[in-house]
């Protein structure tokens, strides 16, 4: 934390302000440091997982089912309150199967001035997660409900990142609100390649900003960068979110990376990816529900051939319950794609969390996934697969 304060006080901004402005800046900077380390005892399914170049629907897996301890992930999050209604957020993630074990997942400035009557304004600039995958809203874009995120949230973390700017204007009247959000971004042109080549998966760790994604193995391991600009054209998303005290919260977004599907740079191809996202959340008493769905397509025309189109969709319903130190969740989901990796599948996740202290969370979870995939057939595997993964997890926070 002392190092972060030192960096903030010696950055370019206070230098530009001169000696008096620099002193005011240093006094106003307030930095907080939080994070966690998470480990689990997992019975991995006997189907090679996506993190190892396989076609299994879970990130982990192997040649045979086995029980093994895993250090799942670690994260350090730094937040800073800055002058002029500014704030900063940096997330540094640790994961053994990343390109680099230590990588950034978020690095952004945000601006939120005081309300003007019923109106609110806010903006972000940098690299951050888009407003999809509503179950993942805990520190470091993790889930407070489950150890294993849904197919929808896993894909967002794996392939999507807003590298640009986002602005929101909102009208708030008591517990009722209506907000319009829009963003312009770049450096996400390969997004869609994962769905087109191997389809959906669950539990994948978010990709670092300087990392890459493991694709199904060919003669050798294959990887693809995700945060790369190829056609020098920006993408966008925009949406509305409304909240009512009695009815809950509803959001609808349109996403389009506006990529030229014929573009290629350094042997990395651009994928034109667009979709609709709709989500609903509602809490009453100890109960909470999240319903979210995504539907769209991604296309590519390498060397002017094609286009080759992959339709995709995924939807989940999560029911949650909290009481004192206990939190339980049950999630049902259905997913599918068309095209080369045509598949359809469904999954069930049940999780029980116990958090007796702020710094300690213990979890027991079972995930069951059943799917049929044409990509598996092309790889010489059975089209149908059923993966079951029970695990016991522990998270230590600070």
C-alpha positions, 0 to 999 in steps of 0.5 A: 500500500505504501508503494502504491501511495508513492506511485500515486504521489510521484505520477505524471499528474502531480508533476504537471500540477507543480509543487502546490498542486502536487502537495494537494494531490498527495494529501487527497490520495487514499489507497486500499489494498484487498485480495484473496487466495483460493484453493480447492480439493477437486475430483477432476473429470476424466475428460481433458479440460479446456485449460489443458487444450482439451474438449471437456466442458470444465477447465480442469480434467485429465486422462482419468478421473482423480482427486487432487489439490489445486491452488486455484487462483490468487488476486490483489486488488488496489483501489484509490480515491483521487482528487476531482471525483476520480478513482482507480482500480487495478486487479493483479491475478495469479494463475499457474496456467496463464501465459504469465503466472502474474498478469493484470485483468483490470486497470482503469480510472473511473469518474463519478461526480456528486449527484445533481438532483435525480441525475447521476453521471459516471465514466470509466477509462482503461481496461475493464470487464463489460457489464455482462455475466452478472453473477460475477460481481465480487472482488476481481470479477469473481462470484460470491455464489459459486466456485465455478462460473457459468458458461456465459460468465466464463466466456466473458472473462476469457474472451471479452474486455473493454479496452477503451471508455464507458459512460453512464447517465442515470435517473434515480428516484428513491429505489427506482432508477433508469440508466443508459450506458454506452462504450467504445473500445478496441483491442478485442478483435479475436473475440469469438475464436473460442466459441467457433473452435471448441464451444462453451466451457465452465470455470475458466479463469479470466484471461490476463491483459497480456495473456492468451487463451488455450485452444484445442490441441492440434499436433502441438498446443495452440494459443490465441491472443485476445486483446489485440487490435487488427483492423484499426476500427473501434467496437461498441456496446450500449444498453439500458438498465431499469430498477424498481423496488417491487419488480427488480432490475432488468438490463438489455445490451447490444454488443458489436465489435464491428470487426472486418472479418477479412482482416489479419495481422501477424497471423491472428485473424479478426472475428466479427462478434455481435450479440444481445445480452438480457439479464434480470435480478431480484432479491426479497428477504433471504432469497435472490435470483439472477437470470441472464441470457446471451445470443449472437454470432461470430464470423470470419472470412480468412483471405476473403473466403467464407464467411464462416458463421458460428451462432451461439447462445447461453442462458442461466438461472441462479437462485440464491439464499443467504442466512447469517454466515451461510450462502447457498446457490443452485444454477441451471443453464443451457448453451449451444453453438452452430457452425464447425463446433456445433454443440448443445448442452446443459449444466447444473451447479449446486454450491454451499458457502460458509463464511464464519469470518470476513477473511475465511470462506469455505465452499462445497460444490458439485457441477454436472455438465452434459453436452454433445459436440461436433468438435469432439467428433472431428477430434476423434472423440465421442460426440456425447460427454458428461462431466461431474466435478465435486470440490471443496474450496477455501478462500482466504481474504485480506 
